[in-house]
Amino acid sequence: MFARPGLPSFDYVRATAAAQVVELLGEHGPAARLLMGGTDLLPGLREGRIRPRLVVDVKAVPGLREILYSPGGGLAVGAAVTMNELARHPEVQAHYPLLALAAGAVASYQIRNRATAGGNLCNASPCADLGPAALVLEAGLALEGPDGARRLPAAEFLLGPGKTALGPGEFLTGIHFPPPRPGAVARYRKLGRCRSGDLSLVAVAVLAFAHGTPSGYEFRLGLGSVAPTPIRAREAEALLAAQAPGDDVLAQAAALARAAAS
């Protein structure tokens, strides 16, 4: 039992294998909740919004705390990797600076020591900082469930506020990013009510790299907090690929990005 005052009573299991997690989720259904970093779970428990009968700690499942990179295979991030681990990892900073910037923008330093990449995406908040970056970097989400393993693009995983494509008994084990584009330039910017430590009112992830388009570049624009899920501003992307960058073109692209927001 979790004895900390202010929390409801529940059973606690420290899982050591993905199959064990799937079995427990299948046995207990909605009465079971997963624990990665706990930055959303624990406040929900204290406030009474979440009352599970079983909490399954998945941090000891092999692979969930790992960050692995290879030039040919890309980047694999375990679902229980913390935001600070992600933001400060040398391979992430060198090859996926957009991901490092997005992870480093989450809440405060103290919270980033606990908050996880998997939790940020599985909560499916429209303002989740990793959402726009995952779309722009074309991440694939690795899921494990009763029917085995499968992988979904980030755009198909995030369905709406608090809603994901996770099926019964499934959980997120990792996030995979394809090899980086040579010479790519990326930025992540968010606007909140204060300078740091706040949820975003609007967030923008931008990736650009040389490509055989009329403008000579391909652009990817991810937007957060402006729709039920993070979105790609695809009409703005198409305009920037079709015409050489300039003040007028950038203004038109900004208008198209605004139009994509709801």
Secondary structure, DSSP 8 states (H G I E B T S, - for coil): ----TTS---EEEE--SHHHHHHHHHHHGGGEEEESS-TTHHHHHHHTS---SEEEE-TTSTTTT-EEEETTTEEEEETT-BHHHHHH-HHHHHH-HHHHHHHHTSS-HHHHTT-BHHHHHHTT-TT-THHHHHHHTT-EEEEEETTEEEEEEHHHHEEETTEE---TT-EEEEEEE----TT-EEEEEEE-SSSSSS--SEEEEEEEEE-SSTTSEEEEEEEESSSSS-EE-HHHHHHHHHS---HHHHHHHHHHHHHH--
